[in-house]
Amino acid sequence: MKKIFIILVALSFTLPLFSQDRRMGEHRDKIKALKVADISEKLNLSSSEAEKFWPIYNAFENDQERLKSDTLKKRNDIDFESLTESEAQNLLDEMIVLGKQRHDLYLKFILDLKHVLPAKKIILLKKVEEEFKRKMFREFQKRRKGKPQDKP
């Protein structure tokens, strides 16, 4: 019963954040819900911990996604054929700034979590996230093998 409550609390914090292209959004929603359930179960969050944890976690995920999107946009906008050395230097400087922002965001996330969770659960969170990513990647590979491949 406690786990169901924790999952419901976690979902109530994460579901309003979902709004994407319909089909892609549905896949992301399912993955996000699986991730929330996985984290909730493996961290064994109390209802009090979950109530404080999920807003911090979701804000971190959103900020991280925004930085990743900004980085990809800048990278995709580069015209390497006409890129001057000066422009390349400016891009490197921007990359350094974005890297620092990612680092600062992660440090803030950890410091915020220290007020909510014991250190052991924060360390476990990193492990749980990595295991979840590996599990999703393996599932993706397994499903990809079952589909006919595009031929060049």
C-alpha positions in Angstrom: 0.0 0.0 0.0 2.9 2.3 0.9 4.6 1.8 -2.5 1.4 2.4 -4.3 0.9 5.7 -2.5 4.5 6.7 -3.2 4.0 5.9 -6.9 0.8 7.9 -7.0 2.4 10.9 -5.3 5.3 10.7 -7.7 3.0 10.5 -10.7 1.0 13.4 -9.5 4.1 15.5 -9.6 5.3 14.3 -12.9 2.2 13.8 -15.1 1.5 17.6 -15.4 5.0 18.0 -16.9 4.1 15.8 -19.9 3.1 17.5 -23.1 4.8 16.5 -26.3 4.1 15.4 -29.8 1.2 12.9 -29.3 2.9 9.6 -30.3 6.4 10.5 -29.1 4.9 12.0 -26.0 3.0 8.8 -25.2 6.3 6.9 -25.4 8.1 9.4 -23.2 5.2 9.4 -20.8 5.4 5.6 -20.5 9.1 5.7 -20.0 8.9 8.5 -17.5 6.2 6.6 -15.5 8.4 3.5 -15.5 11.3 5.5 -14.4 9.3 7.2 -11.6 8.0 3.8 -10.4 11.5 2.3 -10.6 13.1 5.1 -8.6 10.3 5.1 -6.0 10.5 1.4 -5.5 14.3 1.0 -5.4 14.9 4.1 -3.2 12.0 3.0 -0.9 11.0 6.6 -0.4 8.8 7.4 2.5 5.7 9.6 1.7 7.4 12.5 3.3 10.6 12.0 1.3 8.7 11.5 -2.0 6.7 14.7 -1.4 10.0 16.7 -1.2 12.1 14.6 -3.6 9.9 14.7 -6.8 9.7 18.4 -7.2 13.5 18.7 -6.9 14.1 15.8 -9.2 11.6 17.0 -11.8 13.0 20.6 -11.8 16.5 19.1 -12.3 15.3 16.9 -15.1 13.6 19.8 -16.8 16.6 22.1 -16.5 18.9 19.4 -17.7 16.7 18.8 -20.7 16.7 22.5 -21.5 20.5 22.6 -21.4 20.7 19.5 -23.6 18.3 21.0 -26.1 20.2 24.3 -26.2 23.5 22.4 -26.8 22.0 20.4 -29.6 20.4 23.4 -31.2 23.8 25.2 -31.2 25.6 22.1 -32.6 23.0 21.6 -35.3 23.2 25.2 -36.4 26.9 25.0 -37.1 27.9 25.4 -40.8 31.3 23.7 -40.7 32.0 24.7 -44.3 31.9 28.4 -43.6 33.0 28.3 -39.9 35.8 30.8 -39.2 38.4 30.3 -36.6 37.0 33.2 -34.6 33.5 31.7 -34.8 34.9 28.3 -33.7 36.6 30.0 -30.7 33.3 31.6 -29.7 31.5 28.2 -30.0 34.2 26.6 -27.8 33.6 29.4 -25.2 29.9 28.7 -25.3 30.5 25.0 -24.9 32.6 25.8 -21.8 29.8 27.9 -20.4 27.2 25.2 -21.1 29.4 22.6 -19.5 29.8 24.8 -16.4 26.0 25.3 -16.3 25.5 21.5 -16.4 28.0 21.0 -13.6 26.5 23.8 -11.5 23.0 22.4 -12.0 24.1 18.9 -10.9 25.8 20.3 -7.8 22.7 22.3 -6.9 20.6 19.1 -7.4 22.9 17.1 -5.0 22.9 19.9 -2.4 19.1 20.2 -2.6 18.7 16.5 -2.2 20.9 16.5 0.9 18.2 18.4 2.7 15.6 15.8 1.7 17.2 12.4 1.5 20.0 10.6 3.4 23.3 10.4 1.6 23.0 6.7 1.0 19.8 7.2 -1.0 21.3 10.0 -3.0 24.2 7.7 -4.0 21.7 4.9 -4.7 19.7 7.2 -6.9 22.6 7.6 -9.3 23.0 3.8 -9.5 19.2 3.3 -10.0 19.2 5.9 -12.8 22.1 4.2 -14.6 20.5 0.8 -14.3 17.3 2.1 -15.7 19.0 3.7 -18.7 20.8 0.3 -19.4 17.5 -1.5 -19.0 15.8 0.9 -21.4 18.7 0.6 -23.9 18.6 -3.2 -23.9 14.8 -3.1 -24.4 15.3 -0.7 -27.3 17.9 -2.9 -28.9 15.6 -6.0 -28.4 12.7 -4.3 -30.0 14.9 -2.9 -32.8 16.1 -6.4 -33.7 12.5 -7.5 -34.1 11.7 -4.9 -36.8 12.9 -5.0 -40.4 15.9 -2.7 -40.9 15.9 0.0 -43.6 18.2 -0.9 -46.4 20.4 1.8 -48.0 
